[in-house]
Amino acid sequence: DIVSHPNEWAAGESSEDEEALEDRAHCADRDDDVKRLDSARHERERFRMRERRLSSGAEVLESVCPIADREVGLVSESKEWAAAEESDQGEVAETQKEDETLEREMLHHHSERFNRRERRLTA
């Protein structure tokens, strides 16, 4: 059947098409609202979790005894910085002597252990 159409194709849409478009727009608006609500709900939940984590961390920090600063002795200097190298060299020499003494003691200890083991195995 051929039916005449009073309007041009581009001139207008039928009432059925308008209703379908309105329904789609309404659904799209509703979907956007749901997405916005989900996003807001998600942000609130993340905020609550962050606050809970931060407040529990703060409670732990408050319950732990604070670390006190160590007592540090002060040494008065009568020399300039350039003269300090001389005193550092003396400290280095003392440290080297201590290291050499420790090495000798360790060598003596290990030698004694070796000799005892040898005596025990050969007896």
OpenMM code with the backbone's topology and positions (N, CA, C; nanometers):
from openmm import Vec3, app, unit

residues = "ASP ILE VAL SER HIS PRO ASN GLU TRP ALA ALA GLY GLU SER SER GLU ASP GLU GLU ALA LEU GLU ASP ARG ALA HIS CYS ALA ASP ARG ASP ASP ASP VAL LYS ARG LEU ASP SER ALA ARG HIS GLU ARG GLU ARG PHE ARG MET ARG GLU ARG ARG LEU SER SER GLY ALA GLU VAL LEU GLU SER VAL CYS PRO ILE ALA ASP ARG GLU VAL GLY LEU VAL SER GLU SER LYS GLU TRP ALA ALA ALA GLU GLU SER ASP GLN GLY GLU VAL ALA GLU THR GLN LYS GLU ASP GLU THR LEU GLU ARG GLU MET LEU HIS HIS HIS SER GLU ARG PHE ASN ARG ARG GLU ARG ARG LEU THR ALA".split()
positions = [
    Vec3(0.0819, -0.1161, 0.0000),
    Vec3(0.0000, 0.0000, 0.0000),
    Vec3(0.0881, 0.1248, 0.0000),
    Vec3(0.0454, 0.2176, -0.0753),
    Vec3(0.1147, 0.3448, -0.0818),
    Vec3(0.0309, 0.4447, -0.0058),
    Vec3(0.0948, 0.5131, 0.0865),
    Vec3(0.0268, 0.6104, 0.1702),
    Vec3(0.0956, 0.7434, 0.1490),
    Vec3(0.0184, 0.8429, 0.1331),
    Vec3(0.0773, 0.9750, 0.1139),
    Vec3(0.1166, 1.0311, 0.2496),
    Vec3(0.2210, 1.1038, 0.2466),
    Vec3(0.2726, 1.1627, 0.3695),
    Vec3(0.2660, 1.3131, 0.3547),
    Vec3(0.2039, 1.3813, 0.4507),
    Vec3(0.1839, 1.5247, 0.4330),
    Vec3(0.3118, 1.6070, 0.4566),
    Vec3(0.4052, 1.5561, 0.5293),
    Vec3(0.5259, 1.6335, 0.5621),
    Vec3(0.6461, 1.5814, 0.4835),
    Vec3(0.7460, 1.6637, 0.4741),
    Vec3(0.8728, 1.6224, 0.4155),
    Vec3(0.9425, 1.5300, 0.5153),
    Vec3(1.0354, 1.4532, 0.4685),
    Vec3(1.1071, 1.3626, 0.5573),
    Vec3(1.1859, 1.4394, 0.6629),
    Vec3(1.2495, 1.5431, 0.6244),
    Vec3(1.3319, 1.6183, 0.7172),
    Vec3(1.2516, 1.7206, 0.7955),
    Vec3(1.1277, 1.7405, 0.7578),
    Vec3(1.0502, 1.8452, 0.8202),
    Vec3(1.0098, 1.8121, 0.9622),
    Vec3(0.9830, 1.6898, 0.9949),
    Vec3(0.9381, 1.6598, 1.1299),
    Vec3(0.9402, 1.5110, 1.1551),
    Vec3(0.9176, 1.4768, 1.2788),
    Vec3(0.9148, 1.3364, 1.3157),
    Vec3(0.7765, 1.3049, 1.3671),
    Vec3(0.7443, 1.1817, 1.3621),
    Vec3(0.6116, 1.1428, 1.4105),
    Vec3(0.6114, 1.1439, 1.5626),
    Vec3(0.4941, 1.1369, 1.6191),
    Vec3(0.4797, 1.1417, 1.7644),
    Vec3(0.5415, 1.0176, 1.8280),
    Vec3(0.5435, 0.9042, 1.7574),
    Vec3(0.6047, 0.7825, 1.8112),
    Vec3(0.7554, 0.8026, 1.8262),
    Vec3(0.8166, 0.8653, 1.7256),
    Vec3(0.9608, 0.8905, 1.7323),
    Vec3(0.9936, 0.9877, 1.8448),
    Vec3(0.9069, 1.0878, 1.8634),
    Vec3(0.9303, 1.1841, 1.9699),
    Vec3(0.9223, 1.1168, 2.1061),
    Vec3(0.8254, 1.0285, 2.1231),
    Vec3(0.8121, 0.9563, 2.2494),
    Vec3(0.9329, 0.8680, 2.2742),
    Vec3(0.9811, 0.7999, 2.1716),
    Vec3(1.0982, 0.7137, 2.1859),
    Vec3(1.2212, 0.7967, 2.2235),
    Vec3(1.2354, 0.9139, 2.1590),
    Vec3(1.3481, 1.0012, 2.1916),
    Vec3(1.3399, 1.0513, 2.3359),
    Vec3(1.2196, 1.0872, 2.3787),
    Vec3(1.2017, 1.1331, 2.5159),
    Vec3(1.2328, 1.0224, 2.6157),
    Vec3(1.1882, 0.8992, 2.5840),
    Vec3(1.2180, 0.7859, 2.6724),
    Vec3(1.3688, 0.7617, 2.6817),
    Vec3(1.4365, 0.7666, 2.5647),
    Vec3(1.5815, 0.7468, 2.5644),
    Vec3(1.6520, 0.8567, 2.6434),
    Vec3(1.6064, 0.9800, 2.6272),
    Vec3(1.6678, 1.0923, 2.6995),
    Vec3(1.6447, 1.0772, 2.8494),
    Vec3(1.5229, 1.0357, 2.8852),
    Vec3(1.4909, 1.0158, 3.0259),
    Vec3(1.5784, 0.9054, 3.0851),
    Vec3(1.5953, 0.7949, 3.0120),
    Vec3(1.6799, 0.6843, 3.0587),
    Vec3(1.8253, 0.7291, 3.0701),
    Vec3(1.8707, 0.8065, 2.9737),
    Vec3(2.0087, 0.8555, 2.9768),
    Vec3(2.0296, 0.9464, 3.0973),
    Vec3(1.9298, 1.0329, 3.1240),
    Vec3(1.9399, 1.1203, 3.2412),
    Vec3(1.9431, 1.0382, 3.3697),
    Vec3(1.8583, 0.9349, 3.3733),
    Vec3(1.8528, 0.8494, 3.4901),
    Vec3(1.9864, 0.7753, 3.5077),
    Vec3(2.0449, 0.7252, 3.3959),
    Vec3(2.1742, 0.6577, 3.4028),
    Vec3(2.2826, 0.7534, 3.4520),
    Vec3(2.2797, 0.8776, 3.4043),
    Vec3(2.3770, 0.9778, 3.4494),
    Vec3(2.3613, 1.0047, 3.5986),
    Vec3(2.2330, 1.0129, 3.6442),
    Vec3(2.2085, 1.0350, 3.7865),
    Vec3(2.2608, 0.9186, 3.8699),
    Vec3(2.2373, 0.7971, 3.8221),
    Vec3(2.2851, 0.6784, 3.8929),
    Vec3(2.4373, 0.6785, 3.8976),
    Vec3(2.5002, 0.7124, 3.7855),
    Vec3(2.6469, 0.7174, 3.7820),
    Vec3(2.6990, 0.8226, 3.8790),
    Vec3(2.6343, 0.9390, 3.8821),
    Vec3(2.6763, 1.0436, 3.9743),
    Vec3(2.6598, 0.9985, 4.1189),
    Vec3(2.5480, 0.9320, 4.1482),
    Vec3(2.5255, 0.8824, 4.2842),
    Vec3(2.6294, 0.7761, 4.3211),
    Vec3(2.6572, 0.6841, 4.2284),
    Vec3(2.7585, 0.5815, 4.2542),
    Vec3(2.8955, 0.6452, 4.2766),
    Vec3(2.9271, 0.7449, 4.1970),
    Vec3(3.0559, 0.8129, 4.2109),
    Vec3(3.0634, 0.8837, 4.3453),
    Vec3(2.9576, 0.9519, 4.3832),
    Vec3(2.9552, 1.0225, 4.5117),
    Vec3(2.9642, 0.9233, 4.6272),
    Vec3(2.8921, 0.8118, 4.6155),
    Vec3(2.8956, 0.7085, 4.7196),
    Vec3(3.0373, 0.6514, 4.7308),
    Vec3(3.1006, 0.6269, 4.6170),
    Vec3(3.2376, 0.5744, 4.6150),
    Vec3(3.3339, 0.6742, 4.6792),
    Vec3(3.3199, 0.8022, 4.6464),
    Vec3(3.4075, 0.9045, 4.7044),
    Vec3(3.3887, 0.9141, 4.8548),
    Vec3(3.2636, 0.9071, 4.9016),
    Vec3(3.2382, 0.9113, 5.0458),
    Vec3(3.3018, 0.7920, 5.1156),
    Vec3(3.2885, 0.6749, 5.0565),
    Vec3(3.3458, 0.5539, 5.1164),
    Vec3(3.4978, 0.5625, 5.1208),
    Vec3(3.5596, 0.6099, 5.0138),
    Vec3(3.7055, 0.6260, 5.0115),
    Vec3(3.7495, 0.7273, 5.1180),
    Vec3(3.6724, 0.8347, 5.1341),
    Vec3(3.7038, 0.9357, 5.2352),
    Vec3(3.6968, 0.8750, 5.3751),
    Vec3(3.5901, 0.7967, 5.4022),
    Vec3(3.5764, 0.7319, 5.5334),
    Vec3(3.6926, 0.6375, 5.5604),
    Vec3(3.7314, 0.5591, 5.4587),
    Vec3(3.8429, 0.4648, 5.4752),
    Vec3(3.9731, 0.5402, 5.5033),
    Vec3(3.9961, 0.6491, 5.4315),
    Vec3(4.1172, 0.7288, 5.4505),
    Vec3(4.1196, 0.7879, 5.5910),
    Vec3(4.0053, 0.8432, 5.6345),
    Vec3(3.9978, 0.9006, 5.7682),
    Vec3(4.0213, 0.7946, 5.8754),
    Vec3(3.9637, 0.6763, 5.8562),
    Vec3(3.9812, 0.5680, 5.9518),
    Vec3(4.1291, 0.5295, 5.9599),
    Vec3(4.1947, 0.5187, 5.8448),
    Vec3(4.3363, 0.4814, 5.8400),
    Vec3(4.4222, 0.5890, 5.9072),
    Vec3(4.3943, 0.7156, 5.8771),
    Vec3(4.4736, 0.8235, 5.9351),
    Vec3(4.4523, 0.8344, 6.0859),
    Vec3(4.3280, 0.8200, 6.1295),
    Vec3(4.3016, 0.8323, 6.2732),
    Vec3(4.3607, 0.7147, 6.3501),
    Vec3(4.3576, 0.5938, 6.2933),
    Vec3(4.4194, 0.4808, 6.3633),
    Vec3(4.5701, 0.4974, 6.3688),
    Vec3(4.6308, 0.5508, 6.2625),
    Vec3(4.7741, 0.5777, 6.2643),
    Vec3(4.8096, 0.6831, 6.3675),
    Vec3(4.7263, 0.7849, 6.3802),
    Vec3(4.7509, 0.8902, 6.4796),
    Vec3(4.7391, 0.8342, 6.6206),
    Vec3(4.6432, 0.7457, 6.6436),
    Vec3(4.6278, 0.6843, 6.7758),
    Vec3(4.7508, 0.6031, 6.8128),
    Vec3(4.8033, 0.5284, 6.7167),
    Vec3(4.9233, 0.4483, 6.7428),
    Vec3(5.0410, 0.5392, 6.7753),
    Vec3(5.0561, 0.6458, 6.6988),
    Vec3(5.1665, 0.7377, 6.7247),
    Vec3(5.1545, 0.8035, 6.8612),
    Vec3(5.0334, 0.8344, 6.9038),
    Vec3(5.0142, 0.8961, 7.0340),
    Vec3(5.0376, 0.7972, 7.1478),
    Vec3(5.0061, 0.6698, 7.1262),
    Vec3(5.0211, 0.5704, 7.2318),
    Vec3(5.1666, 0.5297, 7.2526),
    Vec3(5.2496, 0.5415, 7.1501),
    Vec3(5.3898, 0.5044, 7.1611),
    Vec3(5.4651, 0.6166, 7.2325),
    Vec3(5.5559, 0.5771, 7.3185),
    Vec3(5.6360, 0.6773, 7.3893),
    Vec3(5.7211, 0.7533, 7.2888),
    Vec3(5.7277, 0.8822, 7.3029),
    Vec3(5.8091, 0.9599, 7.2090),
    Vec3(5.9570, 0.9298, 7.2284),
    Vec3(6.0304, 0.9373, 7.1217),
    Vec3(6.1738, 0.9127, 7.1271),
    Vec3(6.2407, 1.0431, 7.1693),
    Vec3(6.3141, 1.0347, 7.2761),
    Vec3(6.3808, 1.1553, 7.3253),
    Vec3(6.5124, 1.1745, 7.2512),
    Vec3(6.5544, 1.2976, 7.2443),
    Vec3(6.6841, 1.3263, 7.1836),
    Vec3(6.7938, 1.2792, 7.2779),
    Vec3(6.9015, 1.2338, 7.2178),
    Vec3(7.0149, 1.1917, 7.2989),
    Vec3(7.0876, 1.3136, 7.3529),
    Vec3(7.1518, 1.2911, 7.4659),
    Vec3(7.2360, 1.3960, 7.5202),
    Vec3(7.3646, 1.3967, 7.4389),
    Vec3(7.3975, 1.5109, 7.3879),
    Vec3(7.5165, 1.5240, 7.3052),
    Vec3(7.6097, 1.6215, 7.3743),
    Vec3(7.7324, 1.5758, 7.3942),
    Vec3(7.8305, 1.6623, 7.4572),
    Vec3(7.8829, 1.7661, 7.3601),
    Vec3(7.9097, 1.8827, 7.4107),
    Vec3(7.9636, 1.9898, 7.3283),
    Vec3(8.1101, 2.0077, 7.3603),
    Vec3(8.1862, 2.0306, 7.2562),
    Vec3(8.3289, 2.0522, 7.2721),
    Vec3(8.3592, 2.1922, 7.2241),
    Vec3(8.4230, 2.2696, 7.3072),
    Vec3(8.4571, 2.4055, 7.2644),
    Vec3(8.5849, 2.4002, 7.1819),
    Vec3(8.5873, 2.4739, 7.0764),
    Vec3(8.7026, 2.4775, 6.9857),
    Vec3(8.7771, 2.6080, 7.0048),
    Vec3(8.9078, 2.5960, 7.0150),
    Vec3(8.9886, 2.7166, 7.0272),
    Vec3(9.0664, 2.7435, 6.8990),
    Vec3(9.0551, 2.6532, 6.8031),
    Vec3(9.1300, 2.6654, 6.6787),
    Vec3(9.0345, 2.6913, 6.5628),
    Vec3(9.0909, 2.7360, 6.4546),
    Vec3(9.0141, 2.7547, 6.3326),
    Vec3(8.9945, 2.6191, 6.2645),
    Vec3(8.9119, 2.6155, 6.1619),
    Vec3(8.8838, 2.4919, 6.0902),
    Vec3(9.0086, 2.4329, 6.0269),
    Vec3(9.0971, 2.5157, 5.9764),
    Vec3(9.2183, 2.4655, 5.9109),
    Vec3(9.3059, 2.3907, 6.0093),
    Vec3(9.3060, 2.4300, 6.1359),
    Vec3(9.3880, 2.3635, 6.2364),
    Vec3(9.3246, 2.2329, 6.2820),
    Vec3(9.2009, 2.2121, 6.2502),
    Vec3(9.1314, 2.0907, 6.2921),
    Vec3(9.1871, 1.9671, 6.2241),
    Vec3(9.2476, 1.9805, 6.1086),
    Vec3(9.3041, 1.8655, 6.0384),
    Vec3(9.4110, 1.7972, 6.1226),
    Vec3(9.4897, 1.8751, 6.1957),
    Vec3(9.5947, 1.8172, 6.2793),
    Vec3(9.5342, 1.7265, 6.3853),
    Vec3(9.4273, 1.7708, 6.4499),
    Vec3(9.3652, 1.6888, 6.5530),
    Vec3(9.3003, 1.5648, 6.4914),
    Vec3(9.2454, 1.5782, 6.3698),
    Vec3(9.1867, 1.4624, 6.3026),
    Vec3(9.2915, 1.3575, 6.2718),
    Vec3(9.4122, 1.4000, 6.2364),
    Vec3(9.5189, 1.3047, 6.2052),
    Vec3(9.5559, 1.2238, 6.3286),
    Vec3(9.5552, 1.2869, 6.4442),
    Vec3(9.5831, 1.2146, 6.5681),
    Vec3(9.4764, 1.1101, 6.5954),
    Vec3(9.3514, 1.1447, 6.5710),
    Vec3(9.2419, 1.0501, 6.5910),
    Vec3(9.2521, 0.9338, 6.4945),
    Vec3(9.2921, 0.9623, 6.3688),
    Vec3(9.3081, 0.8567, 6.2690),
    Vec3(9.4173, 0.7613, 6.3119),
    Vec3(9.5273, 0.8148, 6.3639),
    Vec3(9.6382, 0.7297, 6.4084),
    Vec3(9.5931, 0.6404, 6.5233),
    Vec3(9.5170, 0.6954, 6.6169),
    Vec3(9.4671, 0.6150, 6.7288),
    Vec3(9.3748, 0.5048, 6.6795),
    Vec3(9.2890, 0.5365, 6.5848),
    Vec3(9.1966, 0.4374, 6.5296),
    Vec3(9.2737, 0.3263, 6.4594),
    Vec3(9.3789, 0.3616, 6.3857),
    Vec3(9.4599, 0.2603, 6.3169),
    Vec3(9.5275, 0.1690, 6.4176),
    Vec3(9.5762, 0.2235, 6.5278),
    Vec3(9.6401, 0.1420, 6.6311),
    Vec3(9.5394, 0.0445, 6.6918),
    Vec3(9.4179, 0.0944, 6.7175),
    Vec3(9.3141, 0.0077, 6.7734),
    Vec3(9.2793, -0.1042, 6.6767),
    Vec3(9.2702, -0.0712, 6.5478),
    Vec3(9.2393, -0.1728, 6.4464),
    Vec3(9.3486, -0.2781, 6.4398),
    Vec3(9.4740, -0.2357, 6.4443),
    Vec3(9.5856, -0.3306, 6.4404),
    Vec3(9.5835, -0.4211, 6.5625),
    Vec3(9.5525, -0.3654, 6.6785),
    Vec3(9.5446, -0.4450, 6.8008),
    Vec3(9.4338, -0.5487, 6.7893),
    Vec3(9.3200, -0.5092, 6.7372),
    Vec3(9.2087, -0.6037, 6.7199),
    Vec3(9.2455, -0.7140, 6.6217),
    Vec3(9.3136, -0.6781, 6.5137),
    Vec3(9.3550, -0.7795, 6.4161),
    Vec3(9.4503, -0.8800, 6.4795),
    Vec3(9.5469, -0.8321, 6.5592),
    Vec3(9.6402, -0.9230, 6.6252),
    Vec3(9.5675, -1.0164, 6.7216),
    Vec3(9.4714, -0.9597, 6.7971),
    Vec3(9.3960, -1.0421, 6.8916),
    Vec3(9.3144, -1.1484, 6.8181),
    Vec3(9.2517, -1.1096, 6.7059),
    Vec3(9.1738, -1.2080, 6.6289),
    Vec3(9.2637, -1.3157, 6.5714),
    Vec3(9.3789, -1.2778, 6.5187),
    Vec3(9.4723, -1.3745, 6.4626),
    Vec3(9.5188, -1.4716, 6.5705),
    Vec3(9.5490, -1.4192, 6.6879),
    Vec3(9.5906, -1.5046, 6.7996),
    Vec3(9.4782, -1.6016, 6.8378),
    Vec3(9.3567, -1.5501, 6.8459),
    Vec3(9.2417, -1.6338, 6.8815),
    Vec3(9.2224, -1.7463, 6.7797),
    Vec3(9.2265, -1.7129, 6.6497),
    Vec3(9.2052, -1.8147, 6.5465),
    Vec3(9.3205, -1.9140, 6.5415),
    Vec3(9.4409, -1.8685, 6.5676),
    Vec3(9.5564, -1.9600, 6.5711),
    Vec3(9.5415, -2.0588, 6.6864),
    Vec3(9.5006, -2.0078, 6.8010),
    Vec3(9.4794, -2.0952, 6.9167),
    Vec3(9.3725, -2.1996, 6.8871),
    Vec3(9.2641, -2.1581, 6.8267),
    Vec3(9.1555, -2.2515, 6.7911),
    Vec3(9.2058, -2.3583, 6.6945),
    Vec3(9.2848, -2.3160, 6.5951),
    Vec3(9.3382, -2.4096, 6.4972),
    Vec3(9.4297, -2.5111, 6.5670),
    Vec3(9.5186, -2.4624, 6.6523),
    Vec3(9.6120, -2.5530, 6.7228),
    Vec3(9.5373, -2.6512, 6.8113),
    Vec3(9.4335, -2.6084, 6.8827),
    Vec3(9.3547, -2.7001, 6.9656),
    Vec3(9.2859, -2.8072, 6.8821),
    Vec3(9.2317, -2.7654, 6.7699),
    Vec3(9.1646, -2.8605, 6.6809),
    Vec3(9.2644, -2.9628, 6.6279),
    Vec3(9.3813, -2.9164, 6.5868),
    Vec3(9.4845, -3.0077, 6.5363),
    Vec3(9.5261, -3.1069, 6.6429),
    Vec3(9.5471, -3.0609, 6.7647),
    Vec3(9.5855, -3.1515, 6.8744),
    Vec3(9.4759, -3.2553, 6.8995),
    Vec3(9.3520, -3.2105, 6.8950),
    Vec3(9.2402, -3.3017, 6.9205),
    Vec3(9.2289, -3.4073, 6.8121),
    Vec3(9.2514, -3.3689, 6.6849),
    Vec3(9.2361, -3.4619, 6.5734),
    Vec3(9.3548, -3.5591, 6.5644),
    Vec3(9.4716, -3.5156, 6.6023),
    Vec3(9.5906, -3.6030, 6.5912),
    Vec3(9.6090, -3.6905, 6.7139),
    Vec3(9.5390, -3.6660, 6.8218),
    Vec3(9.5566, -3.7455, 6.9443),
    Vec3(9.4911, -3.8795, 6.9335),
] * unit.nanometer
topology = app.Topology()
chain = topology.addChain("A")
for resn in residues:
    res = topology.addResidue(resn, chain)
    for name in ("N", "CA", "C"):
        topology.addAtom(name, app.Element.getBySymbol(name[0]), res)
